[in-house]
Amino acid sequence: MKKLDKLEKYVRVPDVQFFGTYFYDGEDILLHDEVEEYKDDDNKKVEVRLTIKDVIENGVFKKHKIIEDFKQNIKEETFLQFPVKEKDMLIFVMNEGFIKTRTPLVSIDEAISTYKLLRSENNDTKRDEN
């Protein structure tokens, strides 16, 4: 009977979704100010309007978001604010604007380095320098 002496390394299919990021530098900034309109395919009338404005002023992140659904005659308005410190990471999410995430993110280069480490035969404790 043969004996298994080596396992081949496999990982889940890499998550190739990426996020635009902004690291707060202590300065006031307008991060995002956009209006998106979604129209009916047939009559081209605006059915939904999404307005998002994200700013940081005096170390406070402020979001103002308005969703107007003209078909159902509904207007939903959201205000959110929280303190940010220098070097805090905010990520951009479509239809949400900027948010703070608890999920750890790495740069594309760091992810490549991690995958190179996984491919190495005998370097299980330190990162590949190349």
Secondary structure, DSSP 8 states (H G I E B T S, - for coil): -------------------EEEE--SS-EEEEEEEEEEE-TTT--EEEEEEEEEEEETTEEEEEEEEEETTTTEEEEEEEEEE--TT-EEEEETTTEEEE--S----HHHHHHHHHHHH-SS--SS----
